[in-house]
């Protein structure tokens, strides 16, 4: 079974592909399975969660991303933020620090150093509001 770190990355890859191509995330996940790629259970949970709560997640991100609209963000940053926001808002069993650190690391690896700081700032503001004292 893949570690949660790899599952998060897989979820980001699938959600990013769906965002760029304008496809439904669950359909992209099924396309992966159809070509022989396994989609980890935790990755599927993140994909389904983001897809199910996308409107609310984008509203939260838009409120907390100072001077940025969600659709103006680079697609990879937007995708990483959606996963991080989903974890902070809807996954009680995931520690705040883990959700933010994983998102920041993904942003640094997949986007830019500035993206890492941006993701950290946005998710930090969300965490202070949704998980006070964490």
N, C-alpha and C positions, 0 to 999 in steps of 0.2 A: 504494500500500500504506500503510495507516495506521501511524503511529508506535506504538511499544510503549506509550507513555503512553495513547493513545486505546484501544488494544487492552486494556490493563489495565482501563480504565474500563468498556469494554463487557463484559468478563468479570465485573466487579463487578456491573454492572446485571443481567446474566443470572442470576448466582448468587444475587443478592438476591431477584430475582423468584421463582426456584425455591424459596428458603428460605421466603419469606413465604407462597407459595401451596401449599407442601408438594408440589411437583412435582420431577421429576428434571431436573437441570441440562441434560443433553443434549437432553431433550425441549423444554425452553424455548428452547434455541438453535435447534432445528429449527422451532419455532413462529415465531421471528423470521424465519428464512429463508423460511418459507411466506408471510409477509406482505410479502416483498420487501426485508427488511433484510439486509445482508451482515454475516456474522460473520467478523471478521478471523482469519487463521490463528493468530496468537499468542493471541488471545482464546480461540479454540477449544482451543488447547493448555493454557491455564490452566484453563478450565472442565473439560476432561477430567481434568487432573491433580488438581484439587481433588476432583472426584467420585470418582476412583479411589482416592484416599488419605484420604478424608474422616474415617474413623474414627481413623486415626493422627494426622491434623492436629488433630482435636478433642481427642485425648488430650494432644498436645503443648501446645495452647493452654490446656487445663484445668490442666496442671501449672505453666505459667508465668504465668498470669493470677492473681496473688495476690488471694485473697478473692472470686474470681468463678468461677462455673461457666460453661461455654460457652453453655448454653441460657438463662442469665440475662442474658447480654449483649444489648444492642440488636442487632437483626438486621443493620443496616447495619455496625455495628462488627464483629460476628462474621464477616460476609462479607469485609470488608476484611482482617481478621486471617487468615482462611483463605487468601486469595490471597497475602498476604505470607509466611505460614508455608510455603506450598507453594514459593514462590520460594526462600526461604532453605534449605529442607530438601532440595528435589528438583531445583533448577535451578542447576547448578554454574556455568554461564556468566553468571549475573546477579550483579553485584557486590552485596555485603551492603548498602552504603550506598544503592544505587539501590533495592533492594527495600524497605528501611525508609523512605526518603524518599518514594517513590511512595505507600506505604500511609499514611503520616502526612498527606501532602497530600490524599489522597482522604478521609481521616477528617475533616480540617478543612473540606473543601468540602462533604461530604455529610452530616456529622453535627455535632459540636460541637468547640469548641476543647479541651475536656476529653478528648474522644475522641482527638484528635491526640496528646495526652500519653500517654493510656492505650495506644494502639497502639504508640507509640514505646517505651514501657517494656516491653511484652510482647514485641515483636519484638526489642528489644535483648537481653533475657534469652535468647531462643531463639538469637539469633545468637552470643552468647558461648558457648553450649553446643555448637551445631552447627558453627560456623565460628570456632573460636578463632584469635585473631591477625588476624582480618579487620578 
